[in-house]
Amino acid sequence: MEFKPEDAGTGILSAGEYNFEVAAAEDTISKFNDGEEQIQLNLRIFHDGGVVFLNQWLSPSKTWKIKQFAYSVGIGGRFESGKITAADCLDKAGKLKLGQYEDKSGTTRNSVFKYLESETSSAEIKDALKTFKATAKVESELPDDMPF
């Protein structure tokens, strides 16, 4: 098989606002913050060219981030109760502000700079994302006569 390595792209999105959906969520323990409880999120971020996945973590040491996330996806009441689990986060959708940074090796990476509270509900965003996914799926379907 031959290909052009330059066609791979970087997988890094430009800084900006994007819709997202929580593709996976897991209650875990931090390896870095003295065994602090955390929720690991795998976010599906939608952009004009398709979808990018990004891992993020919510932990009690960053309560401001938990609050932003909760109100972005419509579970502000769970935040106010003082307890959120991975199950509360799974399949929720919202809007975020994505940025870029350079890691210690000099590689450019994406990171969520802020979860945005929206006038649009999580359910409405999920409905819009279903349409996006259905359209993307149709565009990526292979013809029936493909030789494999």
C-alpha positions as CSV (number, residue, x, y, z in Angstrom):
1,M,0.0,0.0,0.0
2,E,1.3,3.5,-0.8
3,F,0.2,6.7,0.7
4,K,1.3,10.3,1.3
5,P,2.4,10.8,5.0
6,E,1.6,14.5,4.7
7,D,-2.1,13.6,4.2
8,A,-2.3,12.4,7.8
9,G,-2.7,15.9,9.2
10,T,-2.1,16.6,12.9
11,G,-5.5,15.9,14.4
12,I,-5.2,19.2,16.2
13,L,-8.2,21.6,15.9
14,S,-7.9,25.3,15.8
15,A,-8.8,27.2,18.9
16,G,-12.5,28.0,19.0
17,E,-15.9,26.9,20.1
18,Y,-17.2,23.4,19.3
19,N,-20.1,21.1,20.2
20,F,-19.1,18.0,22.1
21,E,-20.6,14.7,23.4
22,V,-19.3,12.5,26.2
23,A,-18.4,9.3,24.4
24,A,-17.1,7.5,27.5
25,A,-16.8,8.3,31.2
26,E,-15.2,6.4,34.0
27,D,-14.8,7.0,37.7
28,T,-11.0,6.7,38.4
29,I,-8.3,7.6,40.9
30,S,-5.6,10.1,39.9
31,K,-2.1,8.7,39.7
32,F,-0.7,12.3,40.2
33,N,-2.9,14.0,42.8
34,D,-2.4,11.8,45.9
35,G,-5.0,9.3,44.9
36,E,-7.7,11.9,44.4
37,E,-11.0,10.7,42.9
38,Q,-11.7,11.9,39.4
39,I,-13.8,11.3,36.4
40,Q,-12.1,10.5,33.1
41,L,-14.0,11.8,30.1
42,N,-13.5,10.9,26.5
43,L,-15.0,13.7,24.5
44,R,-16.2,13.5,20.9
45,I,-15.6,17.0,19.5
46,F,-17.4,17.8,16.3
47,H,-16.0,20.1,13.7
48,D,-16.5,20.8,10.0
49,G,-14.1,18.1,9.0
50,G,-15.5,15.4,11.2
51,V,-14.8,14.3,14.7
52,V,-11.8,14.4,17.1
53,F,-11.6,12.6,20.4
54,L,-10.0,14.2,23.5
55,N,-9.5,12.9,27.0
56,Q,-10.2,15.2,29.9
57,W,-10.5,14.8,33.7
58,L,-12.8,16.3,36.3
59,S,-11.4,16.3,39.9
60,P,-12.3,18.0,43.2
61,S,-9.1,20.0,43.0
62,K,-10.6,21.8,40.0
63,T,-14.2,22.4,41.2
64,W,-14.5,25.4,38.8
65,K,-14.1,22.9,35.9
66,I,-16.6,20.5,37.3
67,K,-19.1,23.4,37.6
68,Q,-18.5,24.6,34.0
69,F,-18.9,21.1,32.7
70,A,-22.1,20.4,34.7
71,Y,-23.8,23.5,33.6
72,S,-22.7,23.0,30.0
73,V,-24.3,19.6,29.8
74,G,-27.4,20.3,31.8
75,I,-26.5,18.6,35.1
76,G,-26.1,21.8,37.2
77,G,-28.4,20.3,39.9
78,R,-25.9,17.4,40.3
79,F,-23.1,19.9,40.8
80,E,-25.2,21.8,43.4
81,S,-25.7,18.5,45.3
82,G,-22.0,18.1,45.6
83,K,-21.8,14.7,43.9
84,I,-21.3,13.8,40.2
85,T,-20.4,10.3,38.9
86,A,-19.2,9.1,35.5
87,A,-22.7,7.7,34.9
88,D,-24.1,11.2,35.2
89,C,-21.8,12.5,32.5
90,L,-22.1,9.7,29.9
91,D,-23.8,10.6,26.7
92,K,-24.3,14.2,27.7
93,A,-23.6,17.0,25.2
94,G,-22.6,20.6,25.3
95,K,-20.4,23.3,24.0
96,L,-16.8,24.1,24.8
97,K,-13.9,26.5,24.1
98,L,-10.9,24.5,22.8
99,G,-7.4,25.9,22.8
100,Q,-3.9,24.7,22.0
101,Y,-0.8,24.3,24.1
102,E,2.7,22.8,23.7
103,D,3.6,19.9,25.9
104,K,7.1,19.4,27.4
105,S,8.3,17.7,24.2
106,G,7.2,20.7,22.1
107,T,4.2,18.9,20.6
108,T,1.1,21.0,20.0
109,R,-2.0,19.5,21.8
110,N,-5.6,20.5,22.2
111,S,-7.2,21.2,25.6
112,V,-10.5,22.3,26.9
113,F,-10.0,25.9,28.0
114,K,-13.6,26.3,29.2
115,Y,-17.0,24.4,29.1
116,L,-19.6,26.9,27.9
117,E,-23.1,27.2,29.4
118,S,-25.5,27.3,26.5
119,E,-29.1,28.5,25.9
120,T,-29.4,25.2,24.0
121,S,-30.1,22.2,26.1
122,S,-28.0,19.0,26.1
123,A,-30.8,17.2,24.5
124,E,-31.1,19.7,21.7
125,I,-27.3,19.6,21.1
126,K,-27.5,15.8,21.0
127,D,-30.3,16.0,18.4
128,A,-28.2,18.2,16.2
129,L,-25.2,15.9,16.6
130,K,-27.4,12.9,15.6
131,T,-28.1,14.7,12.3
132,F,-24.4,15.5,11.9
133,K,-23.4,11.9,12.6
134,A,-26.1,10.6,10.1
135,T,-24.8,12.9,7.4
136,A,-21.2,12.0,8.1
137,K,-22.0,8.3,8.0
138,V,-23.7,8.7,4.6
139,E,-20.8,10.5,3.2
140,S,-18.4,7.9,4.4
141,E,-20.3,4.8,3.2
142,L,-18.4,2.7,0.7
143,P,-20.0,1.7,-2.6
144,D,-21.4,-1.9,-2.8
145,D,-18.9,-2.8,-5.5
146,M,-15.7,-2.2,-3.4
147,P,-13.3,-5.2,-3.9
148,F,-12.9,-6.0,-0.2
